[in-house]
Amino acid sequence: MLVAGSIPEACKFFEIFRNSGSAIADKCAIVTSYKRNASELTGEEAGLGETDKQYVYKVYDALLGDQDEEEYEKEALRKFRKEPAQMKLLIVVSRLLTGFDAPAATYIYIDKQMRDHGLFQAICRVNRLDGDDKEFGYVVDYKDLFKNIENAVDDYTSEAFDGFEQADVEGLISDRADKASDDLVGSKEAWLALMEPVEHPKGDEEVYAYFSSPHGIDLEAEEKARRRQALYKIAGRFARAFASVAEDPAASGFNDLQMAEYRNEVERALNIRNAVRLHSGDAVDFKLFEPAMRHLIDTYIKADDSEVVSDLDDISLIDLVASKGAEAADAAGKAVSGKKENVAEAIENNVRKLIIDETPVNPKFYEKMSELLADLVKQRHDEAIEYAVYLERIAELVRQAKQGHAEAYPDGITTPGQKALYDNLGGDATVARAVDNALRANAPDGWRDNRMKERLVKRCIREALPANAKPDVIFEIVKAQHEY
């Protein structure tokens, strides 16, 4: 959050960021108490150039057009809270500085004269923890509100907070450099402790055996899932801690040699995180590095121009297999150290997770997909199939699984919902069409998660089904479809 001194200043900041061409240009918003009112501009024409009122109106009008301020701000705040990667900066004046709760808010830049309760409340906007990825917020003071920051850290009742008792603000602010140093040392210790149980020589095979389930079935699957979550959390924390120190190593007491050693260990941690996510199938639903983490890596961790080792930065392994078939093995091989066995296991784990995640949409179809995958895995283990043929067949399986239904259906069975009904009603097109027609005619708007409306939908399904069918099963399938 950036706190401006006035609404015209906020508009100027907004225009600077919006026209900057930077990554934040389309991920910032302005939230103030201003509401456009053209009648207020009457009498503003004085021949002395553009007035503040005219300027603010122009900025807001160009930004919003026919949209009203309330709709714009509601969507901006939703993204800031729920999709912080899509809304990185809110420019404010006085609104949102009290009572606004957004745990993702991490930095507050203050370019406004503030003190006592107002300043205290503003700082509290960034003190909410956000899962394991945020341990504290940052306050960037452009107005020298704390005067001598060292005195402010030692004596919180001086200068900015002289209206408070010391106990009220104890621990609210600490020195960034000292905190960064402690965090880097602590996060490295946590990383080394996490890797300690991995068997020597702690290579790829040992790492995968400790964190992942090579064949999808593992008595330690739950324990390994917990280990992977710890791996992702600790590696990310290590990288962020390094970036905080890398901004000014000397202030945190680190020399160039120490920073080089830390950089190498952080790179190793992120490479392991990358490979384990891919091998285990945990990366099937998102890019391996979220935009913020990728920016951090590019800025602080990669010391030299990095080689593009695979297409997997911008596309999931599942999508890569679907689009490139056997060629996907080359990209996956670079990400999981190249061995055919590791590549095959990574692909299988990702396909298996896709099937599990999509099963509620069409259980019978994905049951068939699961059987086909199990058969391909068995052929590979038995060496009854050439590696290239295996890759092409699994690529075709992925394409079918992503499609979500078979190729051929009777006349009148055309939409994904109709196909799911057909597959799970024993291939009876007449019954599938009857259920589909009943739903389209009778399902009320917003029926999901509304008990009374769900009862109406269940009754509608039950009346369209034969006596031996399972209406509760069909209801769950219908609920997973977007078209009803």
Residue pairs with C-beta under 8 A, 6 or more apart in sequence:
1 89
1 90
1 91
1 92
1 96
1 105
1 107
1 108
1 109
1 125
1 126
2 13
2 89
2 90
2 91
2 92
2 108
2 109
2 111
3 92
3 93
3 97
3 108
3 109
3 110
3 111
3 112
3 114
3 122
4 10
4 13
4 91
4 92
4 93
4 111
4 112
5 93
5 111
5 112
5 113
6 93
7 32
7 33
7 34
7 56
7 93
8 52
8 55
8 56
9 93
9 111
10 30
10 32
10 91
10 92
10 93
11 30
11 55
11 56
11 59
11 60
13 30
13 91
14 28
14 29
14 30
14 59
14 63
14 91
15 59
17 24
17 25
17 28
17 89
17 91
18 25
18 26
18 28
19 25
23 291
23 295
24 88
24 89
27 85
27 86
27 87
27 88
27 89
28 87
28 88
28 89
28 90
28 91
29 72
29 73
29 76
29 80
29 87
29 89
29 90
29 91
30 59
30 63
30 90
30 91
30 92
31 73
31 76
31 77
31 90
31 91
31 92
31 95
31 96
32 92
32 93
32 94
32 95
33 93
33 94
33 95
34 56
34 60
34 69
35 69
36 57
36 60
36 61
36 64
36 69
38 57
40 53
40 57
41 53
41 54
41 57
44 51
44 53
44 54
50 58
60 69
63 72
64 72
76 87
76 90
77 90
77 96
77 102
79 86
79 87
80 87
80 90
80 102
80 104
80 105
81 102
81 104
84 104
85 290
85 291
85 292
90 96
93 112
96 125
97 118
97 121
97 122
97 125
98 118
98 121
100 125
101 128
102 125
102 128
103 128
103 129
103 130
103 131
103 134
104 130
104 134
105 125
105 126
105 128
105 137
106 126
106 130
106 134
106 137
106 138
107 126
107 137
107 138
107 140
108 122
108 123
108 125
108 126
108 137
108 138
108 139
108 140
109 140
109 142
110 119
110 122
110 139
110 140
110 141
110 142
110 143
110 145
111 142
111 143
112 143
113 143
113 145
114 122
114 143
114 145
114 160
115 145
115 160
115 161
115 162
115 163
116 160
116 161
116 162
116 163
116 164
117 163
119 145
119 160
119 161
120 161
120 164
120 169
120 172
123 137
123 139
123 172
123 173
125 137
126 137
126 138
126 139
127 136
127 137
127 172
128 137
129 135
132 233
132 237
133 233
133 236
133 237
133 240
135 183
135 237
136 174
136 179
138 176
139 173
141 149
145 159
145 160
146 152
146 159
146 160
146 173
147 158
147 159
147 160
148 159
149 175
150 175
151 158
151 159
152 158
152 159
152 160
152 161
152 173
153 173
153 174
153 175
155 166
156 164
156 166
156 169
156 170
156 172
156 173
157 164
157 165
157 166
157 169
161 168
161 169
176 244
177 248
177 251
177 252
177 253
178 252
179 244
180 241
180 244
180 245
180 252
181 245
181 252
181 253
181 254
183 237
183 241
183 244
184 241
184 242
184 244
184 245
184 252
184 254
184 262
186 241
187 234
187 237
187 238
187 241
187 242
188 238
188 241
188 262
188 265
190 234
190 237
190 238
191 234
191 235
191 238
191 265
191 269
194 227
194 230
194 231
194 234
195 202
197 210
198 206
198 207
198 210
199 206
199 209
199 210
200 206
204 275
204 336
204 337
204 339
204 342
207 272
207 275
207 276
208 214
208 275
208 276
208 279
208 342
208 345
210 224
210 227
211 224
211 227
211 228
211 231
211 276
211 280
212 224
212 228
212 276
212 279
212 280
212 345
212 349
213 220
213 221
213 224
213 280
213 349
214 345
215 345
215 348
215 377
216 348
216 349
216 352
216 377
218 224
224 280
228 276
228 277
228 280
228 282
231 272
231 273
231 276
232 273
232 277
232 282
234 269
235 269
235 270
235 272
235 273
236 273
236 293
238 265
238 266
238 269
239 266
239 269
239 270
239 293
239 296
239 297
239 301
240 296
242 262
242 263
242 266
242 300
242 301
243 296
243 299
243 300
243 301
245 252
245 254
245 259
245 262
246 259
246 263
246 300
246 301
247 300
249 255
249 256
249 258
249 259
254 262
260 303
263 301
263 303
266 301
267 301
267 302
270 297
270 301
274 288
274 289
274 335
275 335
275 336
275 337
276 282
277 283
277 288
278 288
278 312
278 317
278 332
278 335
278 336
278 346
278 350
279 336
279 342
279 345
279 346
279 349
280 349
281 346
281 349
281 350
281 351
281 352
281 353
282 353
283 316
283 317
283 350
284 316
284 317
284 318
284 350
284 353
284 354
284 357
285 316
285 357
286 316
287 313
287 314
287 315
287 316
288 312
288 313
289 297
289 313
294 313
298 306
309 331
309 334
309 335
310 330
310 331
310 332
310 334
310 335
311 320
311 331
312 320
312 331
312 332
312 335
315 323
316 350
317 328
317 332
317 346
317 347
317 350
318 350
318 351
318 354
318 398
318 402
320 328
320 331
320 332
321 328
321 347
321 350
321 351
321 394
321 395
321 398
322 395
322 398
322 399
322 402
324 331
324 395
325 391
325 392
325 395
326 388
326 391
326 392
326 395
328 347
328 391
328 395
329 340
329 343
329 347
329 391
332 343
332 346
332 347
333 339
333 340
333 342
333 343
335 346
336 342
336 343
336 346
340 387
344 380
344 387
344 390
347 391
347 394
348 373
348 377
348 394
351 373
351 394
351 397
351 398
351 401
352 370
352 373
354 398
354 401
354 402
355 366
355 369
355 370
355 373
355 401
358 366
358 401
358 404
359 366
359 367
360 476
360 477
360 480
361 404
361 416
361 420
361 477
361 480
361 481
362 404
362 405
362 419
362 420
362 423
362 424
362 477
363 424
363 473
363 477
364 423
364 424
365 404
365 405
365 406
365 420
365 423
366 401
369 397
369 400
369 401
372 397
373 394
373 397
376 385
376 390
376 393
376 394
376 397
378 384
379 385
379 390
380 387
380 390
385 393
400 406
404 416
404 419
404 420
405 416
405 419
405 420
405 423
406 419
406 423
409 418
409 419
409 422
409 429
410 422
410 429
411 429
412 418
412 429
412 433
413 419
413 422
413 429
413 432
413 433
415 436
415 483
416 481
416 482
416 483
417 436
417 478
417 481
417 482
417 483
417 484
418 432
418 433
418 436
420 477
420 480
420 481
421 431
421 432
421 435
421 436
421 474
421 477
421 478
422 428
422 429
422 432
424 473
424 474
424 477
425 431
425 432
425 435
425 465
425 469
425 474
431 464
431 465
431 466
431 469
434 464
435 461
435 464
435 465
435 474
435 478
437 464
438 460
438 461
438 463
438 464
439 457
439 460
439 461
439 478
439 484
440 484
442 456
442 457
442 460
443 456
443 457
443 460
443 484
444 453
444 456
444 457
446 453
447 453
447 454
447 456
447 457
448 454
448 479
454 475
457 475
457 478
458 471
458 472
458 475
461 471
461 474
461 475
461 478
462 471
465 471
465 474
478 484
